[in-house]
């Protein structure tokens, strides 16, 4: 399209307007006693069971020395603790303590209340319009600015994959601790027994940070299991889920598999829609109360 001066002016005007709105929202966080940057760091740590300091630096664009000082402050105040990687003792992870989670919950409540007050005077139709506009702007500007790549996994990715499966599924589907144990054990087993000739795990990266994954595991010589599919919420709606799945299925075809199956739960609406679009069909279902209340586990199959 032709980028007009009017279009550029409108974007700049929107930027000034939205900066003003953000100032009103950010003040609410400042009332909590944390700086805006500190709140951002706490929110980012809460997204992962295991989080490395360099991940925070890359994702948030914060100076590493400043990040170190904040982490020391959080440790001193009892909001977080450090643990050593199970696979590499040179790597240290940051985890929120119970007190840290209490602070995060309080910050979330404050932020949610502020948003509600901001839009409560709008009609339902106006709210819908704002919601659609926000998603449209976010999706298109992300496409314009993000650097996306998909690569094979390395051993260093395993704990990150485990962490995001645990935290994201718990947040979105309220799955139990038993599910977390299953994820931990099965992914470690996959990595330990990895068959480089017949198996793969792909890592999607956005601006150098993991943002999704998928794996193919060998069930037998003719059958593969599609596993560990995950896409970060910010990455959804951009065709990246389709791309990950297509790459995984193409790998299966290249390796001579004739059949693929996957296991999922009925609550994963978006993922199930993708599976159906690729030709997978539900073949079995059963309730799995160990993973949480009303959890319906499903098996989907596809002939290649």
N, C-alpha and C positions, 0 to 999 in steps of 0.2 A: 504494500500500500504506500501511498504518498504521505510522508510524515510532514504535516503542515505546522506552521508556526502556532496556529491556534491549538493544535493538539499538544504541542510541547508546553505552551502556556498553561493549558488546563491541568496537565500533570504537575507542573510546578505549583500551581494554585492548590491542587488537592494535597500535595505534600505539606504545604504550609498549614492548611486546614487540619490535616490529620495529626500533625505535630502538636497543634494546640489541644486536640482531643486527648492525645497521649499524655500531655502534661497534666490534664485533669485526672486521668486514671492513675498515672504514676505517683501522684501526690498521696493517693490512698495507700500505696505500698510504702512510701516514705514514712507515713504515720506509724508503721509497724516497728520502726527502729532500724530497718535495713536499708542500705542504699539500693538504688535500682540495679546496679551491677551485681551486688551480693544476692539480691532476690533472683536475678536471672541465673546465677551460678547454682543456687540451691534448687531451682526448678529443673535445671539440666541434669544435676546429679540424681534427682528423684526419678528420672526417666529410665535409669539403668540400675540393675542390682550391683554391677561392678562398673566403675567409671574411672578412667585414667585422667590425670591432670592434663596431658597433652591433648586428649579428646576435647576437654573443656576449652582449652586455648584455641584449638582449630575451629570448633563449632561456634564459639562466641566472639572470636576475634579479639581476645583480651591478652595483653602483655603477660608473658610467662612469669616474670618476677612479681607482678601485681597479683596474678593468680596464686602464686605460692604464699603470699602474705594473707590473702583471704582464706586459703585452706588452713593455714596455721591458726587464724582467728577462729574459724569454725571448730577446729579441733579443741582449742582452748576453752570454747564455750560449750563443749559437749554435744555439738550438732552432728559431728561425723567422726569416723575412725578410718584408719588405713589397714588394709590387709595385703598380704603378699600373694601373687599369682601362684596357682597350683602347678602351672606348667613352666613358669620362668620366674625364679626368685629375684630377678633384677627389676621386675615390673611390680609396682604397687598400685592397688586400687583404692578408691575412695567410696565409702558407704555411709549413708545416713544412719544415725543412731535413732532410738525411739524418740528422744527429744527433738532430733532433727525432723523426723516425720511429723511430730506435733506442730512444729513451726511451719512446715510446708502446708499442712492442712489448714492452718490459720491463715496463711497468705492466700491460699486458694479461695477460702471462704470470703476473705476481704475483696479479692479481685472479682469474684462472681457477683457479690452484692453490688459492687460499683458498676459493673456492666448492666445488671438488672435495673439499677436506678437510671442509668444513661438512656435506656431504650424503653422504659416502662410506659412512657407517654405516647409511643408510636402505635399505630393500628397494626393488626395482624398482617394486613397486606404490605404495609411499609416495612415491617420486620422481615417479611419474606424477600422483599426487594433488596434490602440491605444485605441480607444473608447471601443471596445469589450474587450480588455485586462484589462482595468481599471475596467469595470463592473464585469468581472470574478473574479479578485483579491478581489475586495470589497465585492462581494456576498459571496465568499467562506471563506474568513477570518472573515467576520462578523458572519457567521454560527458557525465558530470554537470558537469565543470569546464571543459572546453575550449571555446573560441570558434572555430567553424569557418566559413569563408567560401570562396567560389569566385568569382574575378574574371578579367577579361581581362588578358593580359600587357602589360607595358610594356617598352621597350628595356632598362631596368635589370634585368629578370629574366633576360635571355639568358645572362649568364655564370654565374649561379646554376644555371640549368637544365642547362647544359653540364657544370658541375662535378659536380652530383649524378649525372648519367647516367654520367659517367666513373667516379667513385669507387664508386657503388653497384653498378654492373654488374661492375666489377673485383673488388669484395669478394665478391659473391654468385655470380658466374659465371666468375671468373678470366679475363676477356677481355683481349686483348692491347693493346699500344700502338697497333696499327693500327686497332682499334675506336675508341680514344680520338680518333685523328685524324679518323676518319669522323664521329663525333659532333660534334666541333668544327666541321668544315667544313660539314656538312649543316644544323646548327641556325643557324649564322651566315648561310648561304645562304637558309634559310627566312625569317629575320628581315629580311634585305636585300630579298628579293623579295615580301614579304608583301602579299597581296591582301586588303584590308579587307572587300571585298564577298563573297568566296568562301572565306576562310580564317579560322581562329581558333586561339588558344592560350589554354587556361584554366589558371590557377594556383590550386591549393588552398592555403589558409593555415590554420594552427592557431595561435591566440593571436598573430596578426600576423606569423608567420614561414612562409615557403614550406614545404609538406609534401607536394606532389604536383603533377603537371601532365599535360596531354594536349593534342594539337594535331590539327587537320584541315588538310591541304594539298590544293590543287587539282591533280589529275592531268590531267583534261580537263573539259569542260563537264558531263559526266554522271558522272564518276568522281572520288572523293575518296580520299586516303590518310590513314589513321588513324596518327598518329605520336607519338613522344616520351611515351608513357604511362609514368608513374612514380609510385609511392606509397611514402612513407617507411615503413620497417618498423613504427614505432610507430603508424602510422595504419591498418594492415591489420586486417581482421576486424571492421570497424565499418560496413561498407556504403558507405564513401566511394569505393572503387574503382568500384563499380556506379554511383554517382552521377556520377562524372567521365565514365565511358564513355557513360552515357545522355545526358548533356548534349551530348557531342561528336556522338553519332549524331542527336540531335534537331536540332542545328545543320545537319547534312548534309541532313536532310529539309526543313528550312526553306529551304535554299538550292537545292533542286531536284535534288540529286544522286540518282542511281538505283543507284549501286553504291559500295561502300567496300572497300578492301583494306588489309592491314597486313603488315608484315614483323617477325618476331620470331625467337627461337631456342628450341629444344626445352627448354633448361634453365629457362626462365621458367615453371615449373609453375603458380604461382598466377595469373599473368596469363593464361596459356592457358586455364585453367579459366573465367575471366571471359569471355574471348572466345567460348568455346564456348557459354556460357550466354546470350549475346546473339545467337546464330545464325550466327556466323562458322564457316567450315569450312576445313580445310587443303586447298590446291589444288596446292601445289608444295613440294618440299624439296630442299635441296642442302647439301653440306658446305662449310664456309668455314674452311679451315685458317689463313687470314690473321688471323682473330680469336681463334684459340686452339685448343688440342687438343680434338678431338672436338666441335667446334661444328657443330650442325646448324641451318641457317637455314631458316625456314619462311615461306610466304606463306599468309595466311588471307583469304578473300573472303566478302562478305555483300551480297546484293541487298536494297535497301530497299523 
